[in-house]
Amino acid sequence: MDFHSLFEQCKPLLKKYWLPLSLGFLGMIFFVYGLIGIFLETRTSSDNIVFEANSQKESPQLEAVFVDVEGAVAKPGLYKLPGGSRIQDGLVAAGGLIASADREFITKNLNLAVKLTDGAKVYLPFIGEASKQNSESNSSLVNVNSGSQTQLEALPGIGPATAQKIISGRPYQSVDELFNKKIVGSKVFEQIKDKITVY
């Protein structure tokens, strides 16, 4: 029996039941489409759950840092701060600036947004201290943590842009950080390393 003869035999049935057969066929298509949609949705949501679980595992807790905040603050001392804290957080922990703090100097020369590193020391000068330091002889070392833009620009190979980079990168734990953090190149670093200090 070939397909043509089979079709001819079924033709009267198809004419009689064409509507239920068409609806049944459409129903099957929607059923299969629905199953595919459910499968894809389940798979996507389970992928999201796995991704969220992995991202929670991969975000390590930052270790606490110990910071020595000294100078013109209400409560100078050693503070344990959460990892990722900034100089502003250290200042708040130390009770904020006192009335005799050199606010103008601090505003101009200290970047409160710099992240603190473990073992950092932050010194906030009293009124007159910065000007006393500025009046010292030219042979004295320039403090890269508290030196003014003008003092930094007086160093060999340091222009206005590099001086601003030095100020923005504060605080420094050692002189070598200027080179390690790529604030200055090796040639300039060799010229200034004996003329600067971090204390």
Backbone as a printed PyTorch tensor [residue, N CA C, xyz], in Angstrom:
tensor([[[  0.8610,  -1.1820,   0.0000],
         [  0.0000,   0.0000,   0.0000],
         [  0.8950,   1.2290,   0.0000]],

        [[  0.6890,   2.0760,  -0.9910],
         [  1.5180,   3.2650,  -1.0720],
         [  0.8380,   4.4390,  -0.3570]],

        [[  1.5780,   5.5060,  -0.2640],
         [  1.1040,   6.6760,   0.4750],
         [ -0.1330,   7.2810,  -0.1790]],

        [[ -0.1730,   7.3150,  -1.5130],
         [ -1.2950,   7.9280,  -2.2260],
         [ -2.6060,   7.1900,  -1.9510]],

        [[ -2.5360,   5.8890,  -1.9850],
         [ -3.7660,   5.1160,  -1.7280],
         [ -4.1870,   5.2390,  -0.2730]],

        [[ -3.2070,   5.3250,   0.6330],
         [ -3.5270,   5.5140,   2.0580],
         [ -4.1960,   6.8670,   2.2660]],

        [[ -3.6850,   7.8780,   1.5770],
         [ -4.2590,   9.2150,   1.6870],
         [ -5.6890,   9.2270,   1.1560]],

        [[ -5.9250,   8.5510,   0.0530],
         [ -7.2720,   8.4850,  -0.5330],
         [ -8.2510,   7.8040,   0.4150]],

        [[ -7.7800,   6.8060,   1.1440],
         [ -8.6650,   6.1070,   2.0920],
         [ -8.9800,   6.9930,   3.2920]],

        [[ -8.0030,   7.8060,   3.7050],
         [ -8.1930,   8.6550,   4.8960],
         [ -8.8560,   9.9850,   4.5610]],

        [[ -8.9800,  10.3110,   3.2980],
         [ -9.5110,  11.6000,   2.8820],
         [-10.9100,  11.8550,   3.4320]],

        [[-11.8450,  10.8910,   3.3880],
         [-13.1710,  11.1600,   3.9520],
         [-13.1100,  11.4380,   5.4520]],

        [[-12.2190,  10.7210,   6.1470],
         [-12.0920,  10.9590,   7.5940],
         [-11.5140,  12.3490,   7.8710]],

        [[-10.5370,  12.7420,   7.0550],
         [ -9.9280,  14.0610,   7.2310],
         [-10.9400,  15.1650,   6.9800]],

        [[-11.8090,  14.9900,   5.9570],
         [-12.8380,  15.9950,   5.6790],
         [-13.8280,  16.0840,   6.8300]],

        [[-14.1760,  14.9350,   7.3820],
         [-15.1790,  14.9030,   8.4440],
         [-14.6210,  15.4630,   9.7630]],

        [[-13.3490,  15.1200,  10.0710],
         [-12.7750,  15.5080,  11.3720],
         [-11.6340,  16.5290,  11.2310]],

        [[-11.6710,  17.3600,  10.2220],
         [-10.5710,  18.2990,  10.0060],
         [-10.4060,  19.2990,  11.1430]],

        [[-11.4920,  19.7800,  11.7310],
         [-11.4000,  20.7660,  12.8120],
         [-10.7720,  20.1590,  14.0680]],

        [[-11.2610,  19.0130,  14.5810],
         [-10.6150,  18.4490,  15.7760],
         [ -9.1580,  18.0620,  15.5240]],

        [[ -8.8630,  17.5500,  14.3280],
         [ -7.4780,  17.1770,  14.0280],
         [ -6.5790,  18.4140,  13.9770]],

        [[ -7.0690,  19.5040,  13.3770],
         [ -6.2840,  20.7470,  13.3110],
         [ -6.0350,  21.3010,  14.7070]],

        [[ -7.0810,  21.3090,  15.5330],
         [ -6.9210,  21.8040,  16.9140],
         [ -5.9670,  20.9140,  17.7030]],

        [[ -6.0780,  19.6090,  17.4990],
         [ -5.1720,  18.6840,  18.1780],
         [ -3.7260,  18.9210,  17.7640]],

        [[ -3.5130,  19.1400,  16.4580],
         [ -2.1720,  19.4010,  15.9470],
         [ -1.6120,  20.7030,  16.5340]],

        [[ -2.4490,  21.7620,  16.5500],
         [ -2.0220,  23.0320,  17.1530],
         [ -1.7400,  22.8680,  18.6470]],

        [[ -2.5870,  22.0820,  19.3080],
         [ -2.3770,  21.8230,  20.7330],
         [ -1.0300,  21.1620,  20.9860]],

        [[ -0.6580,  20.2100,  20.1230],
         [  0.6340,  19.5340,  20.2580],
         [  1.7860,  20.5280,  20.0810]],

        [[  1.6240,  21.4300,  19.0990],
         [  2.6760,  22.4280,  18.8600],
         [  2.8420,  23.3220,  20.0910]],

        [[  1.7270,  23.8190,  20.6540],
         [  1.8010,  24.6690,  21.8470],
         [  2.3610,  23.9060,  23.0410]],

        [[  2.0100,  22.6500,  23.1730],
         [  2.5010,  21.8220,  24.2730],
         [  4.0230,  21.6820,  24.1910]],

        [[  4.5290,  21.3560,  23.0090],
         [  5.9770,  21.2110,  22.8160],
         [  6.6690,  22.5580,  23.0450]],

        [[  6.0860,  23.6350,  22.5360],
         [  6.6480,  24.9720,  22.7230],
         [  6.7210,  25.3170,  24.2190]],

        [[  5.6570,  24.9900,  24.9510],
         [  5.6270,  25.2420,  26.3960],
         [  6.6940,  24.4520,  27.1270]],

        [[  6.8750,  23.1870,  26.7660],
         [  7.9160,  22.3730,  27.4060],
         [  9.3040,  22.9560,  27.1630]],

        [[  9.5410,  23.3910,  25.9380],
         [ 10.8450,  23.9910,  25.6220],
         [ 11.0500,  25.2620,  26.4460]],

        [[ 10.0120,  26.0990,  26.5480],
         [ 10.1060,  27.3330,  27.3380],
         [ 10.3920,  27.0560,  28.8040]],

        [[  9.7040,  26.0730,  29.3750],
         [  9.9240,  25.7220,  30.7890],
         [ 11.3440,  25.2120,  30.9830]],

        [[ 11.8130,  24.3650,  30.0730],
         [ 13.1630,  23.8220,  30.1740],
         [ 14.2030,  24.9370,  30.1410]],

        [[ 14.0480,  25.8710,  29.1890],
         [ 15.0140,  26.9660,  29.0750],
         [ 14.9690,  27.8880,  30.2830]],

        [[ 13.7820,  28.1780,  30.7970],
         [ 13.6510,  29.0510,  31.9690],
         [ 14.2870,  28.4050,  33.1900]],

        [[ 14.0480,  27.1300,  33.3900],
         [ 14.6330,  26.4150,  34.5290],
         [ 16.1480,  26.4130,  34.4270]],

        [[ 16.6410,  26.1730,  33.2300],
         [ 18.0860,  26.1300,  33.0360],
         [ 18.7090,  27.4990,  33.2980]],

        [[ 18.0860,  28.5770,  32.7910],
         [ 18.5980,  29.9310,  32.9910],
         [ 18.5950,  30.3030,  34.4650]],

        [[ 17.4980,  30.0020,  35.1720],
         [ 17.4400,  30.3700,  36.5890],
         [ 18.4410,  29.5640,  37.3980]],

        [[ 18.6740,  28.2990,  37.0490],
         [ 19.6670,  27.5180,  37.7920],
         [ 21.0700,  28.0260,  37.4940]],

        [[ 21.3200,  28.4910,  36.2580],
         [ 22.6120,  29.0950,  35.9450],
         [ 22.8160,  30.3540,  36.7690]],

        [[ 21.7480,  31.1650,  36.9400],
         [ 21.8440,  32.3790,  37.7530],
         [ 22.1470,  32.0400,  39.1960]],

        [[ 21.5160,  31.0090,  39.7150],
         [ 21.7580,  30.6100,  41.1040],
         [ 23.2040,  30.1830,  41.2720]],

        [[ 23.7210,  29.3990,  40.3340],
         [ 25.1140,  28.9580,  40.4040],
         [ 26.0400,  30.1560,  40.3130]],

        [[ 25.7360,  31.1050,  39.4160],
         [ 26.5690,  32.2900,  39.2630],
         [ 26.5740,  33.1170,  40.5450]],

        [[ 25.3950,  33.3290,  41.1490],
         [ 25.3190,  34.1110,  42.3810],
         [ 26.0790,  33.4230,  43.5010]],

        [[ 25.9610,  32.1090,  43.6080],
         [ 26.6750,  31.3810,  44.6560],
         [ 28.1770,  31.5090,  44.4460]],

        [[ 28.6400,  31.3950,  43.2030],
         [ 30.0640,  31.5150,  42.9210],
         [ 30.5640,  32.9170,  43.1980]],

        [[ 29.7740,  33.9390,  42.8520],
         [ 30.2240,  35.3080,  43.0730],
         [ 30.3120,  35.6210,  44.5610]],

        [[ 29.4440,  35.0060,  45.3700],
         [ 29.5290,  35.2180,  46.8120],
         [ 30.7840,  34.5620,  47.3690]],

        [[ 31.1630,  33.4090,  46.8340],
         [ 32.3700,  32.7340,  47.3010],
         [ 33.6170,  33.4950,  46.8760]],

        [[ 33.5770,  34.1130,  45.6830],
         [ 34.7600,  34.7390,  45.1300],
         [ 35.0280,  36.1290,  45.6850]],

        [[ 34.0590,  36.7740,  46.3410],
         [ 34.3030,  38.1070,  46.8750],
         [ 34.8830,  37.9760,  48.2820]],

        [[ 36.2070,  38.0180,  48.3830],
         [ 36.8390,  37.8120,  49.6770],
         [ 36.6120,  39.0140,  50.5940]],

        [[ 36.5430,  38.7320,  51.8600],
         [ 36.4290,  39.8030,  52.8410],
         [ 37.7940,  40.4790,  52.9560]],

        [[ 37.8190,  41.8080,  52.8570],
         [ 39.0700,  42.5310,  52.9920],
         [ 39.5020,  42.4860,  54.4510]],

        [[ 40.7850,  42.2210,  54.6560],
         [ 41.2970,  42.1570,  56.0170],
         [ 41.3400,  43.5580,  56.6190]],

        [[ 41.2210,  43.6100,  57.9240],
         [ 41.2800,  44.8870,  58.6360],
         [ 42.6810,  45.4770,  58.5100]],

        [[ 42.7600,  46.7990,  58.5920],
         [ 44.0500,  47.4850,  58.5540],
         [ 44.2260,  48.2580,  59.8590]],

        [[ 45.4670,  48.3280,  60.3080],
         [ 45.7880,  49.1090,  61.4940],
         [ 46.4630,  50.3960,  61.0270]],

        [[ 45.9380,  51.5230,  61.4990],
         [ 46.4070,  52.8290,  61.0440],
         [ 46.7000,  53.7100,  62.2500]],

        [[ 47.8370,  54.3850,  62.2070],
         [ 48.2270,  55.3150,  63.2610],
         [ 47.8310,  56.7210,  62.8190]],

        [[ 46.8230,  57.2920,  63.4870],
         [ 46.3550,  58.6430,  63.1520],
         [ 46.8620,  59.5810,  64.2430]],

        [[ 47.6980,  60.5370,  63.8620],
         [ 48.3440,  61.4240,  64.8300],
         [ 48.1740,  62.8810,  64.4230]],

        [[ 48.5800,  63.7580,  65.3400],
         [ 48.5520,  65.1910,  65.0540],
         [ 47.3070,  65.8570,  65.6000]],

        [[ 46.7460,  66.7820,  64.8320],
         [ 45.6560,  67.6420,  65.2770],
         [ 44.2950,  66.9680,  65.1430]],

        [[ 44.1290,  65.8400,  65.8540],
         [ 42.8460,  65.1320,  65.8910],
         [ 42.4030,  64.9960,  67.3440]],

        [[ 41.1090,  64.7560,  67.5520],
         [ 40.5630,  64.6860,  68.9110],
         [ 41.1300,  63.5130,  69.7050]],

        [[ 41.2790,  62.3460,  69.0730],
         [ 41.7720,  61.1570,  69.7790],
         [ 42.8770,  60.4850,  68.9650]],

        [[ 44.1080,  61.0260,  69.0170],
         [ 45.1870,  60.4040,  68.2610],
         [ 45.4640,  58.9920,  68.7810]],

        [[ 45.8920,  58.1230,  67.8870],
         [ 46.2250,  56.7690,  68.3120],
         [ 46.1470,  55.7660,  67.1820]],

        [[ 46.2520,  54.5000,  67.5710],
         [ 46.2210,  53.3890,  66.6210],
         [ 44.7890,  52.8940,  66.4860]],

        [[ 44.3300,  52.7410,  65.2450],
         [ 42.9500,  52.3230,  64.9900],
         [ 42.9110,  51.1210,  64.0600]],

        [[ 41.9840,  50.2130,  64.3790],
         [ 41.7240,  49.0630,  63.5010],
         [ 40.5060,  49.4280,  62.6600]],

        [[ 40.7100,  49.4730,  61.3410],
         [ 39.6440,  49.8660,  60.4150],
         [ 39.3900,  48.7380,  59.4170]],

        [[ 38.1860,  48.6750,  58.8680],
         [ 37.9010,  47.6450,  57.8580],
         [ 38.7850,  47.8360,  56.6230]],

        [[ 39.1320,  46.7380,  55.9700],
         [ 39.9000,  46.8170,  54.7340],
         [ 39.1710,  47.6920,  53.7290]],

        [[ 39.9110,  48.4620,  52.9550],
         [ 39.2980,  49.3500,  51.9730],
         [ 38.9570,  50.7220,  52.5400]],

        [[ 39.2610,  50.9470,  53.8280],
         [ 38.9800,  52.2540,  54.4370],
         [ 39.8730,  53.3190,  53.8150]],

        [[ 39.4200,  54.5490,  53.9240],
         [ 40.1490,  55.6740,  53.3420],
         [ 40.6480,  56.5980,  54.4580]],

        [[ 41.4780,  57.5650,  54.1000],
         [ 42.0120,  58.4900,  55.1040],
         [ 40.8660,  59.1650,  55.8480]],

        [[ 39.7960,  59.5160,  55.1430],
         [ 38.6280,  60.1380,  55.7780],
         [ 38.0900,  59.2490,  56.9040]],

        [[ 38.0500,  57.9170,  56.6880],
         [ 37.5620,  56.9890,  57.7140],
         [ 38.4750,  57.0040,  58.9380]],

        [[ 39.7860,  57.0930,  58.7040],
         [ 40.7330,  57.1820,  59.8160],
         [ 40.5530,  58.4660,  60.5980]],

        [[ 40.2900,  59.5490,  59.8810],
         [ 40.0600,  60.8450,  60.5190],
         [ 38.8050,  60.8000,  61.3880]],

        [[ 37.7440,  60.1900,  60.8820],
         [ 36.4940,  60.0610,  61.6480],
         [ 36.7210,  59.1900,  62.8830]],

        [[ 37.4580,  58.0760,  62.7200],
         [ 37.7290,  57.1790,  63.8500],
         [ 38.4920,  57.9050,  64.9540]],

        [[ 39.3550,  58.8390,  64.5660],
         [ 40.1470,  59.5890,  65.5420],
         [ 39.4000,  60.8020,  66.0830]],

        [[ 38.1110,  60.8990,  65.8280],
         [ 37.3000,  61.9650,  66.4040],
         [ 37.2760,  63.2550,  65.6090]],

        [[ 37.9020,  63.2740,  64.4400],
         [ 37.8870,  64.4660,  63.6040],
         [ 38.9710,  65.4600,  63.9850]],

        [[ 39.0440,  66.5280,  63.2250],
         [ 40.0500,  67.5670,  63.4590],
         [ 39.6790,  68.4060,  64.6760]],

        [[ 40.6930,  68.8890,  65.3650],
         [ 40.4560,  69.8050,  66.4870],
         [ 40.6020,  71.2400,  65.9770]],

        [[ 40.2730,  72.1980,  66.8290],
         [ 40.2630,  73.6130,  66.4180],
         [ 41.6330,  74.0940,  65.9570]],

        [[ 42.7040,  73.5540,  66.5310],
         [ 44.0450,  74.0290,  66.1760],
         [ 44.6450,  73.2980,  64.9720]],

        [[ 43.8380,  72.5250,  64.2620],
         [ 44.3250,  71.8270,  63.0620],
         [ 44.4920,  72.8190,  61.9190]],

        [[ 45.5060,  72.6180,  61.1130],
         [ 45.7460,  73.4780,  59.9500],
         [ 44.8490,  72.9990,  58.8040]],

        [[ 43.5810,  73.4190,  58.8660],
         [ 42.5750,  72.9530,  57.9000],
         [ 42.9260,  73.3580,  56.4600]],

        [[ 43.4640,  74.5420,  56.2970],
         [ 43.8160,  74.9960,  54.9460],
         [ 44.8860,  74.0900,  54.3360]],

        [[ 45.9150,  73.8000,  55.1190],
         [ 46.9790,  72.9250,  54.6280],
         [ 46.4450,  71.5220,  54.3300]],

        [[ 45.6170,  71.0000,  55.2340],
         [ 45.0630,  69.6500,  55.0620],
         [ 44.2010,  69.5850,  53.8050]],

        [[ 43.3620,  70.5960,  53.6020],
         [ 42.4870,  70.6280,  52.4250],
         [ 43.3000,  70.6680,  51.1320]],

        [[ 44.3810,  71.4370,  51.1260],
         [ 45.1770,  71.5870,  49.9110],
         [ 46.0970,  70.3990,  49.6430]],

        [[ 46.5750,  69.7460,  50.6880],
         [ 47.6560,  68.7800,  50.5100],
         [ 47.3380,  67.3280,  50.8400]],

        [[ 46.2150,  67.0640,  51.4570],
         [ 45.9180,  65.6880,  51.8540],
         [ 44.6880,  65.1930,  51.1080]],

        [[ 44.8390,  64.1050,  50.3860],
         [ 43.7330,  63.5030,  49.6390],
         [ 42.9980,  62.5350,  50.5650]],

        [[ 41.8440,  62.9450,  51.0860],
         [ 41.0940,  62.1330,  52.0510],
         [ 40.4860,  60.8800,  51.4290]],

        [[ 40.4990,  60.7780,  50.1120],
         [ 39.9090,  59.6190,  49.4330],
         [ 40.9030,  58.4740,  49.2390]],

        [[ 42.1610,  58.6640,  49.6080],
         [ 43.1730,  57.6200,  49.4140],
         [ 42.8860,  56.4450,  50.3450]],

        [[ 42.9680,  55.2170,  49.7890],
         [ 42.7610,  54.0150,  50.6000],
         [ 43.9480,  53.8100,  51.5280]],

        [[ 43.6410,  53.4090,  52.7480],
         [ 44.6820,  53.1590,  53.7360],
         [ 45.2470,  51.7560,  53.5670]],

        [[ 46.5410,  51.6240,  53.8420],
         [ 47.1760,  50.3150,  53.8380],
         [ 47.5190,  49.9480,  55.2730]],

        [[ 47.6820,  48.6640,  55.5280],
         [ 48.0000,  48.2150,  56.8750],
         [ 49.3380,  48.8170,  57.3060]],

        [[ 49.3640,  49.3760,  58.4970],
         [ 50.5790,  49.9680,  59.0290],
         [ 50.7930,  51.4180,  58.6270]],

        [[ 49.8170,  52.0340,  57.9920],
         [ 49.9630,  53.4180,  57.5300],
         [ 49.9530,  54.3860,  58.7080]],

        [[ 50.6210,  55.5090,  58.5090],
         [ 50.5880,  56.5930,  59.4950],
         [ 50.0400,  57.8240,  58.7930]],

        [[ 49.0420,  58.4330,  59.4170],
         [ 48.4550,  59.6570,  58.8770],
         [ 48.6980,  60.7520,  59.9070]],

        [[ 49.4110,  61.7960,  59.4810],
         [ 49.6760,  62.9090,  60.3870],
         [ 48.9610,  64.1450,  59.8750]],

        [[ 48.1700,  64.7550,  60.7640],
         [ 47.4160,  65.9620,  60.4230],
         [ 48.0380,  67.1170,  61.2100]],

        [[ 48.6500,  68.0880,  60.5110],
         [ 49.4270,  69.1250,  61.1870],
         [ 48.5700,  70.1550,  61.9260]],

        [[ 49.1950,  70.7380,  62.9510],
         [ 48.6000,  71.8510,  63.6850],
         [ 48.8650,  73.1440,  62.9080]],

        [[ 48.1190,  74.1930,  63.2440],
         [ 48.3320,  75.4990,  62.6050],
         [ 49.7720,  75.9370,  62.8810]],

        [[ 50.4600,  76.3690,  61.8390],
         [ 51.8280,  76.8480,  61.9860],
         [ 52.8800,  75.7830,  61.7300]],

        [[ 52.5480,  74.5200,  61.9190],
         [ 53.5310,  73.4540,  61.6960],
         [ 53.9710,  73.3890,  60.2430]],

        [[ 53.0310,  73.4740,  59.3460],
         [ 53.3540,  73.3610,  57.9260],
         [ 54.2010,  74.5370,  57.4740]],

        [[ 53.8690,  75.7410,  57.9630],
         [ 54.6570,  76.9050,  57.5590],
         [ 56.0530,  76.8420,  58.1690]],

        [[ 56.1740,  76.2640,  59.3930],
         [ 57.4740,  76.0770,  60.0170],
         [ 58.3230,  75.1440,  59.1550]],

        [[ 57.6880,  74.0920,  58.6700],
         [ 58.3790,  73.1240,  57.8220],
         [ 58.7950,  73.7840,  56.5060]],

        [[ 57.9210,  74.6430,  55.9700],
         [ 58.2260,  75.3160,  54.7060],
         [ 59.3790,  76.2970,  54.8460]],

        [[ 59.5650,  76.8490,  56.0530],
         [ 60.6140,  77.8450,  56.2500],
         [ 61.9740,  77.2170,  56.5200]],

        [[ 62.0350,  75.8950,  56.6190],
         [ 63.3210,  75.2250,  56.8330],
         [ 64.2020,  75.4350,  55.6110]],

        [[ 65.4720,  75.1940,  55.7760],
         [ 66.4160,  75.4330,  54.6770],
         [ 66.1280,  74.5280,  53.4880]],

        [[ 66.5710,  74.9640,  52.3130],
         [ 66.3290,  74.2230,  51.0830],
         [ 67.0400,  72.8820,  51.0700]],

        [[ 68.0590,  72.7220,  51.9210],
         [ 68.7990,  71.4610,  51.9400],
         [ 68.0290,  70.3570,  52.6600]],

        [[ 66.9480,  70.7070,  53.3890],
         [ 66.1900,  69.6770,  54.1080],
         [ 65.3920,  68.8290,  53.1330]],

        [[ 65.0000,  67.6470,  53.5740],
         [ 64.2420,  66.7180,  52.7410],
         [ 62.7980,  67.1810,  52.5920]],

        [[ 62.2120,  66.9160,  51.4390],
         [ 60.8060,  67.2410,  51.1900],
         [ 59.9730,  66.0230,  51.5650]],

        [[ 58.9800,  66.2370,  52.4200],
         [ 58.0920,  65.1490,  52.8410],
         [ 57.0210,  64.9610,  51.7690]],

        [[ 57.0260,  63.7900,  51.1170],
         [ 56.0540,  63.5520,  50.0410],
         [ 54.6440,  63.3410,  50.5790]],

        [[ 54.5050,  63.1030,  51.8860],
         [ 53.1760,  62.9420,  52.4860],
         [ 52.5570,  64.2650,  52.9030]],

        [[ 53.3940,  65.2820,  53.1170],
         [ 52.8370,  66.5560,  53.5780],
         [ 53.3510,  67.7660,  52.8070]],

        [[ 54.3050,  67.5720,  51.9140],
         [ 54.8600,  68.6850,  51.1490],
         [ 53.8210,  69.3280,  50.2440]],

        [[ 53.9460,  70.6330,  50.0720],
         [ 52.9970,  71.3590,  49.2170],
         [ 53.3340,  71.1240,  47.7450]],

        [[ 52.4390,  71.5280,  46.8900],
         [ 52.6430,  71.4170,  45.4380],
         [ 53.9310,  72.1400,  45.0480]],

        [[ 54.1410,  73.3260,  45.6080],
         [ 55.3260,  74.1280,  45.2870],
         [ 56.6010,  73.4240,  45.7200]],

        [[ 56.5970,  72.8410,  46.9310],
         [ 57.7740,  72.1130,  47.4160],
         [ 58.0890,  70.9250,  46.5120]],

        [[ 57.0660,  70.2080,  46.1070],
         [ 57.2810,  69.0350,  45.2550],
         [ 57.8050,  69.4430,  43.8810]],

        [[ 57.2810,  70.5420,  43.3400],
         [ 57.7260,  71.0110,  42.0240],
         [ 59.1720,  71.5000,  42.0540]],

        [[ 59.6750,  71.8420,  43.2440],
         [ 61.0620,  72.2880,  43.3720],
         [ 62.0440,  71.1260,  43.2260]],

        [[ 61.5560,  69.9040,  43.3180],
         [ 62.4190,  68.7320,  43.1590],
         [ 62.7980,  68.5680,  41.6880]],

        [[ 64.0020,  68.0500,  41.4060],
         [ 64.4180,  67.8780,  40.0060],
         [ 63.5300,  66.8750,  39.2670]],

        [[ 63.0950,  67.2680,  38.0720],
         [ 62.2900,  66.3760,  37.2360],
         [ 60.8130,  66.3300,  37.5810]],

        [[ 60.3740,  67.1110,  38.5800],
         [ 58.9670,  67.1020,  38.9970],
         [ 58.2920,  68.3770,  38.5090]],

        [[ 57.2900,  68.2140,  37.6600],
         [ 56.5070,  69.3440,  37.1760],
         [ 55.1610,  69.3810,  37.8810]],

        [[ 54.2790,  70.3040,  37.4840],
         [ 52.9720,  70.4310,  38.1360],
         [ 52.1330,  69.1470,  38.0850]],

        [[ 52.1370,  68.4670,  36.9440],
         [ 51.3120,  67.2540,  36.8100],
         [ 51.8230,  66.1400,  37.7190]],

        [[ 53.1420,  65.9520,  37.7600],
         [ 53.7150,  64.8970,  38.6090],
         [ 53.5320,  65.2420,  40.0810]],

        [[ 53.6760,  66.5150,  40.4260],
         [ 53.4590,  66.9270,  41.8190],
         [ 52.0300,  66.6030,  42.2440]],

        [[ 51.0780,  66.8460,  41.3490],
         [ 49.6790,  66.5320,  41.6650],
         [ 49.4760,  65.0230,  41.8070]],

        [[ 50.1620,  64.2260,  40.9720],
         [ 50.0800,  62.7620,  41.0880],
         [ 50.6240,  62.3020,  42.4390]],

        [[ 51.7130,  62.9290,  42.8880],
         [ 52.2960,  62.5810,  44.1930],
         [ 51.2930,  62.8880,  45.2990]],

        [[ 50.6600,  64.0480,  45.2380],
         [ 49.6720,  64.4390,  46.2520],
         [ 48.4770,  63.4940,  46.2250]],

        [[ 48.0100,  63.1390,  45.0450],
         [ 46.8430,  62.2480,  44.9240],
         [ 47.1350,  60.8400,  45.4150]],

        [[ 48.3970,  60.4250,  45.3500],
         [ 48.7600,  59.0630,  45.7520],
         [ 49.0610,  58.9060,  47.2300]],

        [[ 48.9400,  59.9650,  48.0160],
         [ 49.2340,  59.8910,  49.4480],
         [ 48.2650,  58.9800,  50.1720]],

        [[ 48.6830,  58.3780,  51.2730],
         [ 49.9710,  58.4480,  51.9500],
         [ 50.9470,  57.4060,  51.3980]],

        [[ 52.2240,  57.6520,  51.6360],
         [ 53.2760,  56.7200,  51.2410],
         [ 53.9270,  56.1650,  52.5030]],

        [[ 54.2210,  54.8870,  52.4860],
         [ 54.8800,  54.2460,  53.6260],
         [ 56.3980,  54.3210,  53.4850]],

        [[ 56.8670,  54.3740,  52.2440],
         [ 58.3010,  54.4860,  51.9880],
         [ 58.5050,  55.3080,  50.7210]],

        [[ 59.7050,  55.8180,  50.5780],
         [ 60.0670,  56.6140,  49.4100],
         [ 59.9370,  55.7750,  48.1380]],

        [[ 60.2560,  54.4950,  48.2390],
         [ 60.2190,  53.5970,  47.0730],
         [ 58.8320,  53.4940,  46.4440]],

        [[ 57.7820,  53.7820,  47.2020],
         [ 56.4220,  53.6770,  46.6640],
         [ 56.1920,  54.6360,  45.4970]],

        [[ 56.9290,  55.7450,  45.4570],
         [ 56.7880,  56.6710,  44.3250],
         [ 57.1250,  55.9610,  43.0150]],

        [[ 58.1470,  55.1200,  43.0570],
         [ 58.5280,  54.3670,  41.8630],
         [ 57.6400,  53.1360,  41.6900]],

        [[ 57.3730,  52.4160,  42.7870],
         [ 56.5760,  51.1800,  42.7110],
         [ 55.1530,  51.4380,  42.2370]],

        [[ 54.5770,  52.5700,  42.6320],
         [ 53.2120,  52.9230,  42.2130],
         [ 53.2020,  53.6320,  40.8570]],

        [[ 54.3970,  53.7360,  40.2430],
         [ 54.5480,  54.3710,  38.9250],
         [ 54.1280,  55.8480,  38.9290]],

        [[ 54.3610,  56.5130,  40.0570],
         [ 54.1110,  57.9540,  40.1360],
         [ 55.2140,  58.6840,  39.3590]],

        [[ 56.4570,  58.2010,  39.5220],
         [ 57.5920,  58.7560,  38.7780],
         [ 58.3510,  57.6100,  38.1180]],

        [[ 59.0800,  57.9300,  37.0630],
         [ 59.8980,  56.9360,  36.3740],
         [ 61.2210,  56.7220,  37.0900]],

        [[ 61.9900,  55.7560,  36.6210],
         [ 63.2460,  55.3980,  37.2890],
         [ 64.2640,  56.5410,  37.2400]],

        [[ 64.3060,  57.2620,  36.1220],
         [ 65.2780,  58.3530,  35.9790],
         [ 64.9980,  59.4660,  36.9930]],

        [[ 63.7430,  59.8800,  37.0860],
         [ 63.3670,  60.9320,  38.0400],
         [ 63.5420,  60.4280,  39.4680]],

        [[ 63.1580,  59.1730,  39.7140],
         [ 63.2860,  58.6210,  41.0640],
         [ 64.7410,  58.6630,  41.5330]],

        [[ 65.6760,  58.3180,  40.6570],
         [ 67.0960,  58.3530,  41.0240],
         [ 67.5300,  59.7730,  41.3850]],

        [[ 66.9360,  60.7790,  40.7220],
         [ 67.2940,  62.1730,  40.9940],
         [ 66.7430,  62.6670,  42.3280]],

        [[ 65.5690,  62.1580,  42.7400],
         [ 64.9130,  62.7330,  43.9250],
         [ 64.9720,  61.8610,  45.1720]],

        [[ 65.3520,  60.5890,  45.0550],
         [ 65.2270,  59.6740,  46.1980],
         [ 66.0010,  60.1210,  47.4350]],

        [[ 67.1050,  60.8470,  47.2550],
         [ 67.8800,  61.3190,  48.4030],
         [ 67.4260,  62.6920,  48.8820]],

        [[ 66.4120,  63.2530,  48.2240],
         [ 65.9240,  64.5890,  48.5880],
         [ 64.5250,  64.5500,  49.2020]],

        [[ 63.9760,  63.3400,  49.3580],
         [ 62.6000,  63.2200,  49.8620],
         [ 62.5370,  62.2730,  51.0530]],

        [[ 61.4420,  62.4130,  51.7940],
         [ 61.1830,  61.5420,  52.9400],
         [ 59.6820,  61.3200,  53.0510]],

        [[ 59.2920,  60.3190,  53.8420],
         [ 57.8650,  60.0890,  54.0810],
         [ 57.4840,  60.4390,  55.5160]],

        [[ 58.4810,  60.8560,  56.3500],
         [ 58.2030,  61.1950,  57.7540],
         [ 58.4760,  62.6520,  58.0170]]])
